[in-house]
Amino acid sequence: MLLNFLNYALESGVDVDIPTIQASALLHDIAKSYCIHHGGNHSQIGAAWAIQLTGNPAISMGVLHHVFWPFKPEADKYFLPLVISYADKRVMHDSFTTLEKRFNDLKVRYGKTENIKQRIHKTFEQSLILEERLSKLIGVDLNACSLDCGRLV
């Protein structure tokens, strides 16, 4: 999925550093298992580990912001972290899916409290905006085309 998306971005003239984006995509959940067992924020701990392991702040930025983007979602300015965040939302377990199916799954699995349900909904709304902004940037309707190449990266 991600490689197909990056190829569309390259064809549209976006400056894409494929190895850095791939590294960030592969590392984005590096701390998830640790945090499930020991607590903590997996994106924050993962970003700290990523910068320590790679020395590359761009890779770490994608890991840090893959759950939620706290700034104005300017796709041309913040391409790497936004594409990592969006790609994360389009994969459920080991399959390519729609944002709607992915977030319905998140609500069932993690929506234990009203506060968590609200955060999931806010992230869903942000993901729709990311999809629109990234689609506009690369000139491809990401919700209408299949990006699934049978691999996650």
C-alpha positions in Angstrom: 0.0 0.0 0.0 2.6 2.5 1.1 4.9 1.9 -1.9 2.0 2.3 -4.4 1.1 5.6 -2.6 4.7 6.8 -2.7 4.9 6.0 -6.4 1.8 8.2 -7.0 3.5 11.0 -5.0 6.7 10.8 -6.9 4.8 10.9 -10.2 3.0 14.0 -9.1 6.3 15.8 -8.2 6.3 15.4 -4.4 9.8 15.3 -2.9 9.7 11.8 -1.4 12.5 10.1 0.5 11.4 6.5 0.2 14.0 4.9 2.5 13.2 7.3 5.3 9.5 6.9 4.9 9.8 3.1 4.8 12.0 3.1 7.9 9.4 5.2 9.8 6.6 3.0 8.6 8.4 -0.1 9.8 9.2 1.4 13.2 5.9 3.2 13.9 4.7 0.5 16.3 8.1 -0.5 17.7 7.0 0.2 21.3 3.5 -1.1 21.1 4.1 -4.5 22.8 6.3 -2.9 25.5 3.5 -0.3 26.3 0.8 -3.0 26.4 2.9 -4.9 29.0 4.4 -2.0 30.9 2.2 1.1 30.2 3.1 4.3 28.5 2.4 6.0 25.2 3.7 3.8 22.4 4.2 6.6 19.9 6.2 8.7 22.3 8.4 5.8 23.6 8.7 4.5 20.0 9.9 7.9 18.8 12.5 8.0 21.5 13.7 4.6 20.6 13.7 5.5 16.8 15.8 8.5 17.3 18.2 6.6 19.5 18.5 3.7 17.0 18.6 5.7 13.8 19.7 9.2 14.7 17.2 10.4 12.1 14.7 12.9 13.4 12.4 12.5 10.3 12.0 8.8 11.0 11.3 9.6 14.7 8.8 12.3 13.7 6.8 9.7 11.7 6.7 7.3 14.7 5.8 10.1 17.1 2.9 11.4 15.1 1.4 8.3 13.6 -1.5 8.2 16.0 -2.6 11.8 15.9 -1.3 14.9 14.2 -1.4 17.9 16.5 -0.9 20.7 13.9 -2.5 22.0 10.8 -2.4 19.1 8.3 -0.3 20.6 5.5 0.4 17.6 3.3 3.1 19.3 1.3 5.0 20.6 4.3 4.7 17.6 6.6 4.4 14.8 4.0 6.4 12.1 5.9 4.5 12.1 9.3 1.1 12.6 7.6 1.6 9.7 5.2 2.7 7.4 8.0 -0.4 8.4 10.0 -2.7 7.9 7.0 -1.1 4.6 6.0 -1.5 3.4 9.6 -5.2 4.1 9.5 -5.7 2.2 6.2 -4.3 -1.1 7.4 -6.2 -3.3 9.8 -4.1 -6.2 11.2 -2.6 -7.5 8.0 -5.1 -6.2 5.4 -5.8 -2.9 3.5 -9.1 -1.4 4.5 -11.2 1.7 4.4 -11.1 4.3 7.1 -14.6 3.5 8.1 -13.9 -0.2 8.7 -10.6 0.6 10.5 -12.2 3.0 12.9 -15.2 0.8 13.6 -12.7 -1.9 14.6 -10.9 0.6 16.8 -14.1 1.5 18.5 -15.0 -2.1 19.3 -11.5 -3.1 20.5 -10.5 0.1 22.4 -13.7 2.1 22.9 -14.0 1.2 26.6 -14.9 4.7 27.9 -16.7 7.7 26.4 -13.5 9.7 26.5 -11.7 7.0 24.4 -14.6 6.8 22.0 -14.5 10.6 21.5 -10.7 10.5 20.9 -11.2 7.7 18.3 -13.9 9.8 16.6 -11.6 12.9 16.6 -8.8 10.8 15.0 -11.3 9.4 12.4 -12.3 13.0 11.5 -8.6 13.9 11.2 -8.0 10.9 9.0 -10.7 12.0 6.6 -9.0 15.4 6.3 -5.6 13.7 5.8 -7.1 11.6 3.1 -8.5 14.6 1.3 -5.3 16.7 1.6 -3.0 13.8 0.5 -5.3 13.0 -2.4 -5.3 16.6 -3.5 -1.5 16.7 -3.2 -0.8 13.7 -5.3 -3.8 14.0 -7.6 -5.3 10.6 -6.8 -8.6 9.9 -5.0 -7.2 7.7 -2.3 -10.6 6.5 -1.2 -11.5 5.5 -4.7 -8.5 3.5 -5.8 -6.9 0.4 -4.6 -3.4 0.9 -3.2 -3.1 -2.7 -2.1 -0.1 -4.3 -3.5 -0.3 -7.3 -1.1 2.4 -5.9 1.2 2.3 -3.4 4.0 5.4 -1.6 2.9 
